[in-house]
Amino acid sequence: MPAKSKAQQKAAGAALAAKRGDAKVSDLKGASRSMEKSMSETELEELASTKRKGKPGHVEDRT
């Protein structure tokens, strides 16, 4: 599943770095912290590798 916004892509990248041990989990905040806990490394890679061109900065969650 591709990222829907640049913010989601950046959060996935931060969570992926923490999951791999390149960053501290304690430094994560908000969405990236919950992503790190709930998603696999493969899922995070897929979100983080989404192309940014044409993506909005943020997308409001309307569920």
N, C-alpha and C positions, 0 to 999 in steps of 0.2 A: 504494500500500500504506500503510495507516494505521500510525501508531506503536503499539507494543504496551504502552508504559509512559511515564510522565512523564519518566523519565530519558532514554529514547531520543528523545523529542520535544525535550528541552532540548539534547541532543548534536547533533541535526540542526539546530537553530536556531543553535547556535554555529558549526557547520561552514558553514552557509549564509552567515552574516555574514562569515566569513573568505573564502569563495569570491567574495562580492560586493565585498570590499575594505573592509568596514566594521570588521573586526577583523584582528589579525595572525595569520597562520597559525602562527607560532612560539608563540603563546599557547595553542594547542589542545593537549589531552592526551587520551590514550586513544581512546575510540570516536569522538569528534568529529574527531580528526586523521585516522583511517582513513576516516571518512565523507567528509571533505573531498576526499581523494585519489581515492576510488573511485566516488563518486556524482555524477550531474549536478545542476545547479542545480534543474531541474524535480523530480527525485526528492527532493532535500532539502526543497524547498518543500512537497511533499506530506506528508512526514513531520512537518515542523515545524508545519504548519497543522492537524494532527489535534486534535480537541477533547479536552480533558484530563479532563472529567467522567467518573468511573467507571474511570479508568485506575489501575492499581497504581503504586506508586512505582518498583519495580524488578521485572524478570522475569528469572529465572535462565535462562541459555542451556544447554539440555540436549541439545545435538546431539552 
